[in-house]
Amino acid sequence: MDGEPFPFREATEGQLAILFFGYTSCPDICPIYLNTLAKSLETLGTGPGSDPMVLFVGVDVARDTPERLREYLGAIDGSFIGLTGPESVIADANEQMLLPPITIEEPDENGDYLVGHYGKAFPFTADGLAHRSYGYDVRQQQWVKDLPRLAEGEYR
């Protein structure tokens, strides 16, 4: 976020926030996931759950620069916030979420490589807790059903 540390707890206090770890060169899970979430928010319009703070943590520190994150997320939903930082900080945040380690494959002959990351999003509710997670296979109708509930403090 413009070169400054992101104070997660303070920035998300009292509101619905959705945290997702991914990478901008992801060929499948990340773009599908983020576009599904964006379409869900569009469907919700206004009202509870329609305006969560969506935070995308770029786990490929070599390619997920602040500029690339802005461009990538801006093409999906201009309100989504991209976060990046040193590899150690990203790994620490990943570990604090109790997620499997991020893995980076060896580049192929073209210099391309895949990054292994956990394909789930975590909605943090107004109480500052992530009561559940949503896998990469979550459907738009599930987000549309659950986001208002999560915004109003219903966790099941």
N, C-alpha and C positions, 0 to 999 in steps of 0.2 A: 504494500500500500504506500506508494510514493517513497520508498526507501526507509520507511519508519517501521519499527516493530508494531505488530498488530495486537492490541490488548483485548484478546478474545472475550474474556469474562465481562470487562467493562463495556465493550462495544455491543455485546449482545444482551446485556442485562435487561430483563423485563420484556423481551420480545422473542418471537419465533425466529430461529436461525437454522439454516441447513448447511452442514459441513460435509464436503466431499473431497477426497484426495484423488487426484487423477493427473493426466498430462495432456498437453495440447496436441501432441503428435499421435495420440491414441487412435488406432484405426476403427474402433468399434464401440466399446463400452462407454467411454466418456462422452463422445458427441451424441450418441443415442440417449444416454441418461439425461444429459443437460437439456437437450431439446425436448424430451418428454416432460421434464420439470417446467421448462419455459412455457410449453403449450398448456400445461395444467394451470399455471398461474394466469395465463391469458383467459382460460375458460372460467376461472373463478371470478374474474372481474374485480369487484370490490367486496369488502366485508372481511370477516375473520379468516385469517390464513392466506389472504390474497397477496400479501406484501412481506414475505419473510426476507431476512437478510440471507442471501445465498452466497456462501464462501467456498471457493474452489481453490484448493491448495495444490499448486503445481509441483509434482514430485520429481520431475526431470529437470534438475537445476541447471543443466547445461543448455537446454532449449527453452525452458519455460521462464523466459525473461519477463520483467514487468510489461514491456512493450508487447511481447507476444501474447501474454495473458489478456491484456486489454483488447487487442485485436480479435483474438479467439472468442472471448466471452462477449465482446461487443456484437459479434455476428450472431450470437445466440439470444442474449438478453442483456441490454446495456446496464441493467441494475445489478447483475452478478458481479461479485468482487473477487478478483484474483489475488492470491497470496503466494509469495515465494520467499526464499531466503537461502542461507547456506545449507548445504546438505545435512550438516549435523543438527540444525534447528528443525528441518523438515523431518528427519528421522526421529528426533525427540518427540515432536508433536504426534507423529504416527504411533510411536511407542506409548505415549500417554493415553492414546485412544485404545490401547491394547490390540493393535492391529498387527498382522504379520509383517515382517520386514519388507521394505521396498527392494526389488531386485532389478538390476539393469543388465540386459543381455549384451553379449559381445556384438559389435557392429558387423553388418554383412559387408560384402564387397563394395556396396554403394555408400557405406557409412550409416545406413539406417539400423535402428535397433528398437526393440520393444522394452517396455518397462512393466514389471510385475507390481501391481498394487491392489489393494482391497477394493472391490467394486461395490461398495455400499455407501449410502449417504446417511448422515445422522442428524435428525432434527432435534435441536436443543430448544426446549420450551422456556417460557418466561421464568421458570424456577431455576434455570441454568443447567438443567440436566438433559441428557439424551436418554429418553425412556425406551426408544426402539431404534431400529435401523431399517433401511429399505435397500434391497438388493438391486442389481442391475436389471433385473427382469420386472421391476415394478411398472405397472401400467398407469396411464394417465388417469383413468377413472379412480384408481386407488389414491393417488395424490389429491384429486379433487374431493374425494370423500374424507380423507384424513386430515388435510391441512387445516380446515376450519376447526375440527375437533382438537387438534394439537394446540392451535392458537387459543382455544378456550379452556385448556387445561385438562382435556380428556386424553388419556394415554393408551387406551386399549382399543 
